[in-house]
Amino acid sequence: MTKRTLMMAMAGAIAALTTGCNGGANPVINGNEVPSWYLNPPALCGRGSAPVRGTLDFAVDSAGASGRVDLAKQFGVEVKAMMEKYASEGSKDGGDFSEELAERVSREIVNMKLVGARPTKTHVATGGSKREVYMLVCLDAKVMDDALSQMNALSEKSRTVLRNAMEKKLAKLDELTEK
């Protein structure tokens, strides 16, 4: 293989890796390009975003925190919600009228200790009138495996079942993110 062919192959591989899995352009929302992995995150990953208002550092921290919360919600979340609806119909002076009002309030509570969660992808969108940071936070297989091995509260059989399930999910994650 010639040096030029090798360079072309490497450039093609880099382009394929940086383009994402959708094979085309990422969607544009409010003038900013949104990564496809943000709209369709892989299993065992959470996504987060934050506007850049002052410093980029604060936006990156906020997007990472949002990604960890999104990841933790995959394992368990308590949802408290209330919805109130009001509707009224009638007539006045020979004309009919109707009005409706709906309000919804919800709270999601996540209580989870994440071990091995780390940012794997970050995208700073600057195309629109506002800059936005998008981040993908995924579980690190090695750190998660070490944490499972150190869990004293679980039996060896339980640790083995958890480790096997984790390895299958992480293999699928690797398969999806290598495209």
N, C-alpha and C positions, 0 to 999 in steps of 0.2 A: 504494500500500500504506500503510495507516495505521500510526502509530507503535506501537499496541498489537499489530497483526498482526506487524510486524517483530520486536518484542520476544518474542512467542510463538514465532516461527520460530527466533530465535536461541536461546531457551531449549531448544527441541526439539533443535536441532543440538548444543548443548553436552551435553544429556542423552544423545544418541545416541553422541557421541564418548567420553563418560566411562563409558558402560555396558559397552563392549567388543563383541567380534564375536559373542558367543554369544547375544545378544538376551535373556538372562534372568539369573537370579541366578548368581553365581559359587559354586563348590562350597565347602563349609565342612569343614575338617579340624581336629580338636582345638579346635573352637570358633572358629577363625579363618577368615575369608573368603580364599580363594586366588584370585588373578586368573586369568582364563581364558588370558591370554597366557603365564602361567607354565607351565601344563600343556601348552599347544600353542604354543610359540614360533614366530614366523615364520622363514623362511629368512634366513640371514646374521645371525641374532641368537642370543645365548646367554642363559640364564637362571641366576639365582643367588638364594640365600636365606641368611639368617643370623638366629639368635635375638638379641633385644635382651636382653643379660644385665646389662651395666653401662651403657655409654654408647651412644646411638643412632649416634654417629659411627663407632664401631668396627663396629657391625653393618652400617652402610651400606657401609663400606670392604670388609668381608668378603663381603657380597652382590655387590658390584661385581667383586671378584676372582674369585669363583665364576662369575659371568656371563662374564667374559673367558676363563676356562678352558673353560667349556662352548662358547663360540664357537670357540676355537682347536681344540677336539676335532673340529669339523666339517671341518677341513682336514687333519688327520692326527693319529693317536695310536698310540703303541706300547703294546700291552697284554701284560702278563705275568701269567699266572694259573696257579694250582695248585688242584686239587680232590682231596681225599682222602675215600674212603668206606670205612666199616667196617660189616660186617654179620655177625651171628652167629645161628645157629638151633640148637636142640637140644631135648632133653627131660630132665626130671629129676623123679624121683618120680612118674612117670606123667603129667606135664603138659608140654605143649610151651611153649617160650619162643623169643622172637626179640628182637634188639636191633639198632639201627642208629645210626650216627653219621656225619654228613657235615660236612666243614669245607671252606670255600672261602676262598682268599686271592687277591686280585688287586691289581695296581698298574697305573695308567694314567700314562704319561709323555707329556707334551705339551711340545714344544719349538718355539715359534712366536713370531715377532715380529709383533704386531698393530699395524697402522697405521690410525688412523681409527675405532677402537672407542670408543664412548661410551655412557653410560647414556641410554636413551630413555624408560623408564618405571620408576617406583618406587611401591611400595605398602607401607604399614606397617599390618600387621594387628594389631588390639588387642582383638579380640572374645573370645579365649580366655584361658586362664590364663597363657599366655606370649605376649609380643609377638614378631612376626616381620617382617623386612624382605624384600620380594621385589623383584628388580631385573631389568630387561631391558636387555641391552647389545647394541647393533647397530653395524654398520659405517657410517661416515659416507661417503657417495658422493663428495663433493668432496675430502676428505682422501685417500681411497683412490685417486682418479683422479690427484691430484697426486703421490702416492707412486709410482704406476705410471709416470708420465711421467718421474720422476727416476731410475728404475732403469737403471743403465748396463749391467748384466749381461745384460739381455734385448734382443733385436733389436726393431726397430720393429714387425715383423710379430707377434712374440710379445706385445708390449705391446698392440697393436690387438686381438688375439684375447682377451686377458685383460680389456681394457676393455669390449669388446662383451659378453662373458659377464657381467661385473659389472653393466653397465647393465641387462641383462635381469633379473637377479636382484633388483636394487634397485628396478626398476619394479614387479616382483611384490610386493616388500616394501611399497612405498608403497601399492599397491592393497589389500593385506591390512590395513595399519595405518590406513587412512583410513576403513574401514567403521565 
